[in-house]
Amino acid sequence: MKDRGKAVKLVFCGTPRFAVPTLQSLIAAGHEIPLVVTQPDRPVGRTQEMTAPPVKQTALGAGLVVTQPEKIRNNEEFRARLEAIQPDAIVVVAYGRIIPPWMLALPRLGCINLHASLLPKYRGAAPIQWAVAMGETVTGNTTMLLEEGLDTGPILLQQEMAIGPEQTAADLFDSLAEAGAPLVIETLAGLDAGRIPPRRQEDAQATLAPLLKREDGRMDFEARTATELRDRWRGFQPWPGAFAMLQGKKLIVHRMAIAPPRTAGSVVQPGMVHVENHRLFVACAQSTSLELIDVQMEGKKRMAAEEFLRGLQLASGARLG
């Protein structure tokens, strides 16, 4: 078992499910956590019921004090509260707010962040999704010291994790969250003992992982190969997924596979549909082809391609765009 080091006093900042394993590990390691900071409760789902973030639920269940400021940069009450605590460290995991300069300068060990990529690759809000969408075969976690730039701070520790050819971003999410928790514990102990020299990131090697937009899920058959489109579908799970337009309506693709060249038939133009033996294929860039296995027309239920073709009677030569 790795050395957990001596207990330190820390403030934890996090919001979604990804941050929960780290909070649980910090509690189990015996660190003093006088305050947990998370985002306000938000309306969720079709009912828009006000729901507490997973970190708040976990913290309250452990008997920790929780605060949920809407803003933190110029929040004097919040600042005074943190300054009164005088934490040794502030641990930040998927909090969802930019940490202001006064907060970065407060703890003696700094603000330690867990980021779900191998920095400097995939700086930004959606590192897991973009790593998968770009066809990476390896990703991982990085602990770093936060500074004012976007995920630009000095690297502390890193761990790698393979991305399987069938794995989606949703699959990786929990694996990276669980693996990152002990990495934070090890980082905290090493930093406190002076065993981890922070190292600067190579900015020239940086790539960005911006917040996902609905339009990122649109399938561009002319610009992207079958492999690229499938990688994006894997990366953009559960949202925004993958979709194209068919006869003026949105066609959501829930399952797809790269088709061997022999099944492409006479399909030549990207976006052109080919129907063969009740199976649905679409041409992509560079003479590649995808089989669309499970689809859902806008306003309809999800169904297998064979059932979909029976209902629509789609002929070869139709186009997806």
C-alpha positions, 0 to 999 in steps of 0.5 A, spaced: 500 500 500 502 506 498 504 511 503 498 516 505 502 521 509 500 524 515 493 528 515 493 535 513 487 540 513 484 541 506 478 544 503 475 539 497 471 543 491 468 538 486 461 537 484 459 531 479 459 523 480 467 523 477 469 527 484 466 522 489 471 517 489 476 522 491 472 525 496 471 518 499 478 516 499 480 523 502 475 521 508 478 514 508 485 517 509 483 521 515 484 528 512 481 533 516 476 536 511 472 542 515 469 544 508 466 541 502 465 546 496 460 544 491 455 548 486 448 549 487 442 544 487 440 544 480 433 542 476 434 535 473 430 531 468 424 532 465 420 533 472 426 539 473 426 537 480 431 540 484 437 535 485 443 536 490 450 534 486 453 527 488 459 531 492 454 534 496 450 528 497 456 524 499 459 530 503 453 530 507 452 523 508 459 523 511 457 529 516 461 534 513 460 541 512 458 543 505 457 550 502 454 552 495 456 559 493 453 561 486 460 565 485 466 565 488 471 570 485 468 576 488 465 573 494 467 576 500 463 572 505 466 565 502 473 568 502 473 570 509 470 563 511 476 559 507 481 564 510 479 563 517 480 555 515 487 556 513 487 549 509 494 546 508 491 544 501 485 545 496 483 539 492 479 541 486 476 535 482 471 537 476 468 543 481 466 547 474 468 554 477 475 557 475 479 558 481 480 565 483 487 568 484 486 569 492 484 562 492 490 559 489 495 563 493 491 561 500 494 554 501 501 552 503 501 546 498 497 550 493 490 548 489 491 540 487 487 538 481 485 532 478 484 532 471 482 526 466 487 526 461 495 526 460 496 533 460 498 537 456 494 533 452 486 535 452 486 541 456 479 543 458 472 541 460 471 534 456 478 531 456 475 524 457 470 525 451 475 528 446 481 523 447 476 517 445 473 522 439 480 523 437 481 515 436 487 515 442 488 508 445 491 511 451 489 516 456 489 517 464 489 522 469 494 528 471 494 531 478 497 538 477 498 545 481 492 550 479 494 556 476 490 562 472 491 558 466 486 553 463 489 546 465 496 549 464 499 548 471 505 544 473 504 537 473 505 533 479 503 525 478 500 522 472 497 515 471 496 511 464 490 507 462 488 504 455 482 505 451 479 499 448 477 499 441 470 498 443 470 503 449 466 509 450 467 515 454 461 513 458 465 507 460 472 510 461 468 515 466 468 511 472 474 507 471 478 514 471 474 517 477 476 510 481 483 510 479 484 518 480 482 517 487 489 514 490 493 518 485 490 524 489 492 521 496 499 519 493 500 526 490 498 530 497 502 525 501 508 526 496 507 534 496 507 535 503 513 531 504 517 534 499 518 528 494 514 531 488 517 536 484 512 540 480 514 540 472 512 545 467 507 543 462 510 543 454 505 548 452 507 546 444 504 539 445 498 542 448 491 540 445 484 542 447 478 539 449 472 544 449 465 543 452 461 539 448 456 542 443 450 539 440 453 540 433 459 536 435 454 530 434 453 531 427 456 526 422 460 529 417 460 523 411 464 527 406 470 530 411 470 524 416 472 516 415 468 511 418 473 510 423 473 517 425 466 517 425 465 511 430 471 514 434 467 520 435 460 516 436 464 513 442 467 519 445 460 523 445 457 518 449 452 519 452 451 526 449 451 529 444 451 522 441 451 521 433 446 524 428 445 525 421 439 528 417 434 524 413 429 527 409 429 533 413 429 529 420 434 528 425 436 520 425 440 518 431 445 513 430 445 509 437 450 503 434 454 503 428 460 498 426 465 499 421 463 496 414 468 491 410 469 494 403 466 488 400 459 490 403 459 497 400 456 495 394 456 501 389 456 506 394 461 512 392 458 518 394 459 520 401 453 520 405 449 515 400 445 510 403 446 502 401 441 497 403 443 490 402 440 484 406 436 488 410 442 492 413 443 499 412 450 502 410 452 509 409 458 511 405 464 515 408 470 519 406 476 516 403 471 510 400 470 507 407 463 505 409 459 504 416 453 500 418 448 503 422 445 498 426 441 501 431 437 508 429 432 512 431 428 517 427 426 524 430 420 523 434 420 515 434 423 509 438 429 506 437 430 500 433 434 495 429 436 497 422 432 492 419 425 494 423 427 501 421 428 499 413 421 495 413 417 502 416 421 507 411 422 503 405 429 506 404 432 505 397 439 505 396 441 512 393 438 516 398 442 521 402 444 522 409 447 529 411 
